[in-house]
Each structure stands twice: as structure tokens, then as C-alpha cells.
Amino acid sequence: MVYIELRYDPMKFIFHHGDEVTKLHLLQFFDMLETKKGKDVILHLLKSQLQSGSFPSKINKETEGVRETCRNALLLLKCGIPHDRLNIQSAINYLLKHQLKNGGWSENPDLTIPKEVVELSSTQGVTWLTADIIELLRSVGLGESEPCTKALTWLKKMRNQDGGWPMFKGTRFREDPDSTAQILFMMKEIYGEDDTLWLKGIKLFENFLDQMALDVERGYHIAPIGEKRENDIYHLTHLLLSSLVDSKRRIEAGYNLNDVRVNKIVQAILNSQREDGGWRPFWTRNSDPTYTVLTLKLLVWLGVLNPEELRKQIAIYV
């Protein structure tokens, strides 16, 4: 296999600017949890868990975060924490207590969400957040439980007629491509490729990917609000990998380097790396450690980067 070498070293940027959770995602992915740094960041995350079983929100560390509780629990499971350990069970119990009557999950109602955080709601069920929690429940053997089946029923009802999902009701973004991609491929795994959810949704996903390839060719995209924007790292990655706890289902389904559109996206990703080694999403002027780790995961899963060479770079800092 012929690997590509990045123009700039991303590890210095991640270790100098990333928080402990971001570093833990990196070390877990590259199987370096047994290093001193790996043990330190796992312990740091475990100690940050609150008495309620939740984890503090990134938006306000004084408030419990539903998103952080779910995603940190998923991360701890990947790090080898047993599903019957108190840390995981208390996180799940916290989430189950906060499930909405309709079956979905919103962010913590006590959390004030800034206007610029358009992907979350503390009053409406959030589709991608509910999907994250479904993933967690399935990971610990609760895929057939009432809360999980109720959540899946709610997600089905939230689907639009054209086969996609919004982030939540009332948002100005009627069709959210990354929420749609995340949920669609999860639904395929649960219900199969003959289900109407998949048959209709995959056509929409294909349209999204076609548009992405066109965006790459012209060097910009049109945001949902009508604004012309450069192709930042969020835009380039969101159809193939939605978050650090997302799976590689889309890549395993054939959306890999054998797909001409994915090849174009990968080249744009490589070209958009910044001199500090990181990548920048549209909502900040600076490179972002979280999206830099996400990008590395995607490029390794696609077979673009050599994981062994990246481990050597990481070893300098751990």
C-alpha cells in the first residue's frame, strides 16, 4: 500500500492545544493507552465524572452535559472500561433519566446554549444526539430495551419525506447532511438494506456526496444560510465521519478511495492542512484539535496515512 505523508506534523499541535479528552481519543485510536500519557488521560476523564453519573458540558463546565455524558461513556468503552463498571452504568442511568417522553434526547434543559451552537437544543429532541445514545445503549447490550426501541421509533418519525433528518424540529436547517449520514448508516445496520429508510435515504446521501465533489472542484460551497464559504474541514469530513465517536460504516459500505468523489475530498483535505499541523472548521479562525484528530482517523481508515508512522510521531509526546 502506498501511503501519503502529510506536509506538516499534526501531533505537536494536538498535544500543545488539545484538551485531555481529545488526546485520549487520539491515543485510543492509535492503540497507545498503555503509555504514561494514555493512563494519565484515562484517569483524568474518570475523575471528571460527576456524582450524578454525568460529565460536565463543554459549553458550561458547571452544568451537566447530555452530549458529553454519552460520548465520554462511548470513549471509555473503547478504552476497555467494562460496560458493567459503575462509571458506565451511572452514565447510562443518567441518560435514561433524561430521555424525553417522545423517545428522543435533548441537551440538558439547565444548560444555556449559545446562539452560535446551532446543532443543539435543550428543549427539542436532537436527532444525532439521540443516535449517539442509541449507539451507546446497543454497545452495552440494551439494543432491544424499551428506551432504545422508543428512541428508534422517534427517529423514524423525525425523518423527512425525502429521506433525510433535521437536527431537531424548528431548526432552520430542514435537512442536515451529517445527521442524515450518521443516522442512515446506523439504521441500515439495524433494519437492513431492504428497509425503505435505507432505500430512500441512500439516494439522498448520494446526492449529498455528488454535491460535495462539485464543491471540491470549484473550491467553495454555499452554506444553508446562502453564504459562500471555503471548503473547511467540517464541510469536507462530515459526510464520511460525523464525530470522534462515529464509526467507519460509510467507509466499509464502499465510500472509500475506490469512489472518485471520495478521492477528490481526500485531496482537498490534504491541501487544507494548515502550517501549524491542524485543520480549521468554519466556526473558528484557528485550527481545531478535535477536528484534527477526527481528520487523522478518517485518513487512516481510508488508507491514506500510515498509522505506524503516526504512532512514531505520537511517541515523542507520550
C-alpha positions as CSV (number, residue, x, y, z in Angstrom):
1,M,0.0,0.0,0.0
2,V,1.3,3.5,-0.9
3,Y,0.7,6.0,1.9
4,I,0.8,9.8,1.6
5,E,2.9,11.8,4.0
6,L,1.3,15.0,5.5
7,R,3.0,18.3,4.8
8,Y,3.0,19.2,8.5
9,D,3.3,17.3,11.7
10,P,-0.2,17.4,13.4
11,M,0.9,15.8,16.7
12,K,2.7,18.9,18.2
13,F,-0.4,20.9,17.6
14,I,-2.7,18.3,19.2
15,F,-0.6,17.8,22.3
16,H,0.0,21.5,22.8
17,H,-3.6,22.7,22.2
18,G,-5.9,19.8,22.6
19,D,-7.8,19.0,25.8
20,E,-7.4,15.7,27.7
21,V,-10.4,14.1,26.1
22,T,-9.2,14.9,22.6
23,K,-5.8,13.4,23.4
24,L,-7.5,10.3,24.8
25,H,-9.4,9.9,21.5
26,L,-6.1,10.1,19.7
27,L,-4.3,7.6,21.9
28,Q,-7.2,5.1,22.0
29,F,-7.4,5.2,18.2
30,F,-3.7,4.5,17.8
31,D,-3.6,1.8,20.5
32,M,-1.3,3.8,22.8
33,L,-3.3,3.7,26.0
34,E,-0.6,1.8,27.9
35,T,1.8,4.8,27.7
36,K,2.1,7.0,30.7
37,K,0.1,9.7,28.9
38,G,-2.5,7.3,28.0
39,K,-3.0,6.2,31.6
40,D,-3.0,9.8,32.7
41,V,-5.7,10.9,30.4
42,I,-8.0,8.0,31.1
43,L,-7.7,8.7,34.8
44,H,-8.4,12.4,34.1
45,L,-11.6,11.5,32.3
46,L,-12.7,9.1,35.0
47,K,-12.1,11.7,37.7
48,S,-14.1,14.3,35.8
49,Q,-17.3,12.3,36.1
50,L,-19.9,13.9,38.4
51,Q,-21.7,12.2,41.2
52,S,-24.9,12.0,39.1
53,G,-23.0,9.9,36.6
54,S,-22.9,12.7,34.0
55,F,-19.9,14.6,32.7
56,P,-19.6,18.4,32.6
57,S,-20.7,20.2,29.4
58,K,-18.1,21.8,27.2
59,I,-20.4,24.8,26.9
60,N,-20.5,25.3,30.6
61,K,-18.4,23.1,32.8
62,E,-20.6,23.9,35.8
63,T,-23.5,22.2,34.1
64,E,-24.1,18.5,33.3
65,G,-23.9,17.8,29.6
66,V,-26.0,15.1,27.9
67,R,-23.8,15.1,24.8
68,E,-20.6,14.8,26.9
69,T,-22.0,12.1,29.1
70,C,-22.9,9.9,26.1
71,R,-19.7,10.5,24.1
72,N,-17.4,10.1,27.1
73,A,-19.1,6.8,28.0
74,L,-18.6,5.6,24.4
75,L,-15.0,6.6,24.6
76,L,-14.4,4.8,27.9
77,L,-15.9,1.7,26.5
78,K,-13.5,1.9,23.6
79,C,-10.7,2.3,26.1
80,G,-11.6,-1.0,27.7
81,I,-13.7,0.1,30.7
82,P,-16.2,-2.8,31.2
83,H,-19.8,-2.0,30.5
84,D,-20.9,-3.2,33.9
85,R,-18.5,-0.9,35.7
86,L,-20.0,1.9,37.8
87,N,-18.7,4.7,35.5
88,I,-20.5,3.3,32.5
89,Q,-23.7,2.2,34.4
90,S,-24.1,5.5,36.2
91,A,-23.6,7.4,32.9
92,I,-26.3,5.3,31.2
93,N,-28.7,5.7,34.2
94,Y,-28.2,9.5,34.0
95,L,-29.1,9.4,30.3
96,L,-32.1,7.2,30.7
97,K,-33.5,9.6,33.4
98,H,-33.2,12.4,30.8
99,Q,-35.0,10.6,27.9
100,L,-37.9,12.7,26.7
101,K,-41.4,11.3,26.7
102,N,-41.4,11.1,22.9
103,G,-38.3,8.9,23.0
104,G,-35.6,11.3,21.9
105,W,-33.0,13.2,23.9
106,S,-32.3,16.9,24.1
107,E,-29.4,18.6,25.7
108,N,-29.7,19.3,29.4
109,P,-32.6,21.8,29.9
110,D,-30.5,23.5,32.6
111,L,-27.8,24.3,30.0
112,T,-28.0,27.7,28.3
113,I,-27.0,27.0,24.7
114,P,-25.3,29.9,22.8
115,K,-26.9,31.1,19.6
116,E,-23.9,30.1,17.5
117,V,-24.3,26.4,18.7
118,V,-26.9,25.7,16.1
119,E,-26.7,21.9,16.3
120,L,-28.0,21.5,19.9
121,S,-31.3,22.2,21.6
122,S,-32.2,21.9,25.3
123,T,-36.0,22.0,24.5
124,Q,-36.3,19.7,21.5
125,G,-35.2,16.2,20.9
126,V,-31.9,16.2,18.8
127,T,-31.7,13.5,16.2
128,W,-27.9,13.0,16.1
129,L,-27.6,13.1,19.9
130,T,-30.4,10.5,20.1
131,A,-28.5,8.4,17.6
132,D,-25.3,8.7,19.7
133,I,-27.2,7.4,22.8
134,I,-28.7,4.6,20.8
135,E,-25.2,3.6,19.8
136,L,-24.2,3.6,23.5
137,L,-27.2,1.5,24.5
138,R,-26.5,-1.0,21.8
139,S,-22.9,-1.2,22.8
140,V,-23.8,-2.3,26.3
141,G,-26.5,-4.9,25.3
142,L,-29.5,-2.6,25.6
143,G,-30.4,-2.5,21.9
144,E,-33.7,-4.3,22.5
145,S,-34.6,-2.4,25.6
146,E,-37.7,-0.2,25.7
147,P,-35.7,3.1,25.9
148,C,-33.8,2.1,22.8
149,T,-36.7,0.9,20.7
150,K,-38.7,4.0,21.8
151,A,-35.8,6.2,20.6
152,L,-35.6,4.4,17.3
153,T,-39.3,4.9,16.8
154,W,-38.9,8.6,17.4
155,L,-36.0,8.8,14.9
156,K,-38.2,7.2,12.3
157,K,-40.9,9.7,12.8
158,M,-38.3,12.6,12.6
159,R,-37.3,11.6,9.0
160,N,-38.3,14.0,6.3
161,Q,-40.2,12.9,3.2
162,D,-37.1,13.0,1.0
163,G,-35.3,10.5,3.3
164,G,-33.1,12.8,5.5
165,W,-33.2,14.1,9.0
166,P,-33.0,17.5,10.5
167,M,-31.0,18.2,13.7
168,F,-34.3,18.9,15.6
169,K,-37.7,20.3,15.0
170,G,-37.9,24.0,14.4
171,T,-34.3,24.4,13.2
172,R,-33.9,26.5,10.1
173,F,-31.7,23.7,8.7
174,R,-34.5,21.4,7.4
175,E,-32.1,18.8,6.0
176,D,-28.9,18.2,7.9
177,P,-26.4,16.1,5.8
178,D,-24.2,14.8,8.6
179,S,-27.1,14.0,10.9
180,T,-28.6,12.2,7.9
181,A,-25.4,10.3,7.1
182,Q,-24.9,9.2,10.7
183,I,-28.4,8.1,11.3
184,L,-28.9,6.5,7.9
185,F,-26.0,4.1,8.1
186,M,-26.9,3.1,11.7
187,M,-30.4,2.4,10.5
188,K,-29.1,0.2,7.7
189,E,-27.2,-1.9,10.3
190,I,-30.3,-2.3,12.4
191,Y,-33.0,-2.8,9.8
192,G,-31.1,-3.9,6.7
193,E,-30.6,-2.6,3.2
194,D,-34.1,-3.6,2.1
195,D,-35.8,-1.3,4.5
196,T,-37.4,1.8,3.0
197,L,-35.5,4.0,5.4
198,W,-32.3,2.9,3.7
199,L,-33.6,2.8,0.1
200,K,-34.8,6.3,0.2
201,G,-32.1,7.7,2.4
202,I,-29.2,6.4,0.4
203,K,-30.4,8.3,-2.7
204,L,-30.2,11.5,-0.7
205,F,-26.8,10.6,0.6
206,E,-25.6,10.0,-2.9
207,N,-26.9,13.5,-3.9
208,F,-25.0,15.0,-0.9
209,L,-21.8,13.3,-2.0
210,D,-22.2,14.4,-5.6
211,Q,-22.6,18.0,-4.4
212,M,-19.6,17.7,-2.2
213,A,-17.5,16.6,-5.1
214,L,-18.7,19.6,-7.1
215,D,-17.9,21.9,-4.1
216,V,-14.3,20.5,-4.1
217,E,-13.9,21.1,-7.8
218,R,-15.0,24.7,-7.5
219,G,-13.2,25.4,-4.2
220,Y,-16.2,26.6,-2.2
221,H,-19.7,25.7,-1.1
222,I,-22.9,27.6,-0.4
223,A,-23.9,27.4,3.3
224,P,-27.5,26.7,4.3
225,I,-28.0,30.4,5.0
226,G,-26.8,31.3,1.5
227,E,-23.3,32.4,2.3
228,K,-20.4,31.5,0.1
229,R,-17.7,29.7,2.1
230,E,-14.4,28.0,1.6
231,N,-14.4,24.2,2.0
232,D,-13.3,24.0,5.6
233,I,-12.6,20.7,7.4
234,Y,-16.1,20.3,8.8
235,H,-17.6,20.5,5.3
236,L,-15.0,18.1,3.9
237,T,-15.4,15.4,6.5
238,H,-19.0,15.5,7.8
239,L,-20.5,13.1,5.2
240,L,-17.9,10.4,5.9
241,L,-17.3,10.9,9.7
242,S,-19.6,13.0,11.9
243,S,-17.8,13.0,15.2
244,L,-14.9,11.4,17.1
245,V,-17.3,8.6,18.4
246,D,-18.7,7.9,14.9
247,S,-18.0,4.6,13.2
248,K,-16.5,3.8,9.8
249,R,-19.7,2.4,8.5
250,R,-19.7,4.7,5.4
251,I,-16.2,3.7,4.5
252,E,-17.0,0.0,5.0
253,A,-20.0,0.5,2.8
254,G,-17.8,1.4,-0.1
255,Y,-17.4,5.1,0.2
256,N,-13.6,4.9,0.1
257,L,-10.7,5.6,-2.3
258,N,-12.4,3.5,-4.9
259,D,-15.0,6.2,-5.1
260,V,-13.9,9.1,-7.3
261,R,-15.8,11.6,-5.2
262,V,-14.1,10.4,-2.0
263,N,-10.7,10.7,-3.8
264,K,-11.5,14.4,-4.6
265,I,-12.5,15.0,-1.0
266,V,-9.3,13.4,0.4
267,Q,-7.1,15.6,-1.9
268,A,-8.9,18.7,-0.7
269,I,-8.5,17.6,3.0
270,L,-4.7,17.1,2.4
271,N,-4.4,20.5,0.7
272,S,-6.3,22.3,3.5
273,Q,-3.9,21.3,6.3
274,R,-2.5,24.4,8.0
275,E,1.1,25.2,8.8
276,D,0.6,24.5,12.5
277,G,-0.3,20.9,11.6
278,G,-4.1,21.2,12.3
279,W,-7.3,21.7,10.3
280,R,-9.8,24.5,10.8
281,P,-13.6,24.2,10.9
282,F,-15.7,27.2,9.7
283,W,-16.7,28.5,13.1
284,T,-13.2,29.4,14.2
285,R,-10.2,31.3,12.8
286,N,-7.8,28.8,14.3
287,S,-7.0,25.2,13.8
288,D,-9.1,22.9,16.0
289,P,-7.5,19.9,17.9
290,T,-10.8,17.9,17.8
291,Y,-11.2,18.2,14.1
292,T,-7.5,17.5,13.6
293,V,-7.9,14.1,15.4
294,L,-11.1,13.4,13.5
295,T,-9.3,14.1,10.2
296,L,-6.4,11.8,11.1
297,K,-8.9,9.0,12.0
298,L,-10.7,9.4,8.6
299,L,-7.4,9.4,6.6
300,V,-6.1,6.3,8.4
301,W,-9.4,4.5,7.9
302,L,-9.3,5.4,4.2
303,G,-5.8,4.0,3.9
304,V,-4.3,7.4,3.1
305,L,-1.9,7.7,6.1
306,N,0.4,5.1,7.6
307,P,-0.7,4.5,11.2
308,E,2.7,3.2,12.2
309,E,4.4,6.4,11.2
310,L,1.9,8.4,13.0
311,R,2.5,6.3,16.2
312,K,6.1,7.2,15.9
313,Q,5.2,10.9,15.9
314,I,2.9,10.4,18.9
315,A,5.6,8.6,20.8
316,I,7.5,11.8,21.1
317,Y,4.8,13.3,23.3
318,V,3.7,10.3,25.5
